[in-house]
Structure formats: C-alpha cells, structure tokens
Amino acid sequence: MASYDVIVIGSGPGGYVCAIRCAQLGLKTACVEGRDTLGGTCLNVGCIPSKALLHATHQLHEAEENFAKMGLTGKAPSVDWKAMMAYKDDTIGQNTKGIEFLFKKNKVDWIKGWGQIAGQGKVKVGDETHEAKNIVIATGSEPASLPGVEIDEKTVVSSTGALALAKIPKKMVVIGAGVIGLEMGSVYSRLGAEVTVVEYLDHITPGMDGEVQKGFQRLLKKQGLDFVMGAAVQSVEKLKTKCKVTYKLRKDDSEATVDADVVLVATGRRPYTGGLGLEAAGVETTERGMVKTDPHRKTSVDGIWAIGDVIAGPMLAHKAEDEGMAVAESIAGQAGHVNYDVIPSVIYTHPEVAAVGKTEEQLKDEGRAYKAGKFNFMGNGRAKANFAADGFVKILADKETDRILGAHVIGPMAGDLIHEVCVAMEFGAAAEDLARTCHAHPTFSEAMREAALACGDGPIHS
Ligand code: NAI
C-alpha cells in the first residue's frame, strides 16, 4: 500500500492538471483513472474528438463552398467516414498519450481502476487501499437523458455515441440547442444530414447574450439547420428503420412528431459520482448530486477537495483546470484562487461563438449603466478575404468608468480572440486601454479593437 500527499480521483482536465500541479509543487501525487486512457471525457469522448470532426467537416465545407471562389478548381473531396473516424481516434490517442507522458515526466503515479473513498485519507482501488493526506474528487459528469428517452448510443445517442456513429445519418434530430447539440448538429449537417434541432426554450444557447443567440441562430439556419423552438420532447420511439420523436409545443400544448435515423440527446450533463462512496465517507452533496464545497473547494470532510463538473459552476474543461491548479496550490499552502468572473465560453461551430463576463441582459437586470461597442466582421479586411465576414464583436463597458464588463463574439477564431478581453479584464482594463493597444493588420483581432473603439469615439471601419 502506497502513501501519498495527494490522490486525485479522475484524470480529466480538472484531475490531470491538478495532479501535475501538485507534483510540480513537491507533493507526492497519484491519480486514479479507470478508463484505459487518461484525459477523461474531454480528451476521450468530448472536446478533443468533437473538435477533430468540426475541423474535418469545416474543411469539407470550405472545399464545397469557397474553393472555386478562390480559383481552386477540381474534383470536390468525398467523405471516407471510416478514415475520418480514424483521424479522430488518432487525435484522441495523441492527446491521451501526451497526458501519460506528462504524468511520467512529473512523477505522478497512475493508479489504474475505479476509486472509492474508504474514509478520510483512504482511497480503495480494486482490492488495494491507498492512503493520502488529501483526496481530490475530479470525477466529472455524464450525459443526462430525459424521462421516456432511452439512450442506446447507436440510434439514440448522447455526445459519446454521436462521436462514433456507424455511418452518416440522412436525418438527425438533435434534442437541445445547447453547446453539444449545435456543435454536433453542425458536424452532421456539413456531412449532408438533414438536421432538426428541437429546443425547449424560445432561444438557443441558454445563458448567452441575447443578440448573440439571435445572430447565431440566423447563421445556423442559413447553413441548413432546422429549428423547432419552444418544444418539450416527450418521448423517442424506436421503430424498425427509424426513430420517432414526439414533442409538445409550449405555446398551445399541441403535440407533433419528427422522424430521424439518429437522435442526439443533448439536454445537459449531470455530476458523475457513481461508486465513489460519498455518503459513507460523509461527503455532502446537493439535491442535484453535486459535491458541496466551500469557496476554497473543500468538501464537508477535512482533507477531501472537489473540482470541475462535479461541483457548482459551468461544466467547462478550462474551469475545471483552473480549479485543479487552485486546489493544488491550496494544498501546498499557497493562495489557490479562481476568478469566476472571467471564465470564457466558446462554441466551436463555424463561425465560432465566444463570450466572457456579463451579458447585456445581466447588466440590465443588475440595473448597471453600461455602453455597448459593436463592430461587424464585414468591416474587417482579413475576414472578407477569408469568406469569414459573418458575425460581430460586442464589448460591454461601464458607462462611467469605461471598465470592460463583458465581450461577445460571433466570428472567425472567436474562441481565440476572446482571450485578449480576458487578459484585459484580469487587469481591470478600460475599453480605451484595448482601443489604444496596437493590433497587427490584417488580423481578425482588429475587430476586437474596433469594438473597443466603438465604446468611445467610434470605430474606423464602419
Ligand atoms: P446545455 O445545458 O448547453 O443545453 C441543453 C439544452 O437542452 C438547453 O437549451 C435546454 O433548454 C434543452 N432542453 C432540455 N430539456 C429539453 C427537452 N425536454 N426538450 C427540448 N429541449 C430540452 O447542455 P449540453 O449541450 O448537453 O452540454 C452539456 C454541458 O457540456 C454544458 O455545460 C456545456 O457547457 C458543456 N460543453 C461545453 C462545450 C464547449 O465549451 N465548447 C462543448 C460541449 C459541451
């Protein structure tokens, strides 16, 4: 039986980052993982494989839609689905092996198997019990289904099955217009599937800025995605050759159905704590199954910490990573801080959507006086050259002090562009600071500067 300073349970972005940081801070560290590969949902069945498929299908879209416009002529590429799956699997493999390498490099022990907390300072894996001064729960989340809907990962799939379909469906119904539904819906739509998104609310991507929701939905419709809004899915029936999705419209309670070869259920995720033995160990959870933590991510039991999807907050890999680093630093006696006000979120469709800080709706609710500086990518030379001029940047700043309160972007590389605002917000910058920062020409980032200029005397190119 080995004894550690820290045992992290789960090797997703929260867990593996926490383990590596603990080791870097001189703590004897192990990470328990029951999957055959490290990296958790993100690397194995989430962020990374979905980005591989988004990238591949975006390239296809470029070839089909834009190559000829640039004088690139010839036979359009065709899709070899098996080869595309192999490319996706190879991407996963490279990334998961990368974590294995980092564990070895940093001397983090990988304890293979599923961990169970067997009391304070004890983690049972298989027949062995390991001791640790600190335990970090980083077990992540799992897809949440709907009552009356049984996921078989073949025809009725969660995000996991959607990443490994046997063939490209002709008709796909996506339940839920959240991040997963729209990313995977985009993938299959670009591959030629007829995609219908059925969403309970009257808008897509709950929590996003209202103007972004509207603009984004318009662009997705233009790309061919069909939306049924304000519709609560009641059931999914598996027939011989297809599935029948029944939904009820909220406005008049009328019922309707839509058929599909494949149904993707993307109605959210729930914390994954199965088999951890939390109750027996005295670790308190909320009614919704989340592990309760204090602001330092300590659970109700001394020496047991929790991070990532299993605790409150957005279920985002980078939020989990930040919490992992913070807990490692707290264990090592350092400050261990996460700024929850500056956590970006990104949807990796094309164009990408990215946001950080407050939405206009939140600022209105708070009664805060603000100004909005907006700039359309249509005025950005690089975007026009690249057939990527759809979308806009919106920067929200305090009306009096000009301090940046939020930013919302639909457009090329939005997921990368957003980070200059994140840095600016970390430094408490004003929109003018961003507007006075020289931005290289011609880059998409000039649109960020122009939106910041729009908070003051106005942008140049609109
Ligand atoms: P989500 O919470 O983003 O969206 C779920 C959607 O389903 C909501 O719009 C909701 O109104 C709708 N819905 C719920 N019940 C319904 C019903 N009966 N009928 C019709 N619609 C219904 O959840 P999603 O997309 O499954 O993602 C899960 C988590 O994974 C999220 O926290 C997300 O942030 C995270 N994630 C993040 C990614 C990224 O950062 N790019 C990528 C993929 C997932």
Residues whose N, C-alpha, C, O or C-beta is under 5 A from the ligand:
A	BS01	NAI	L146 I175 G176 A177 G178 V179 I180 G181 V198 E199 Y200 L201 P206 A231 A232 V233 A266 T267 G268 R269 M315 V346 I347 Y348
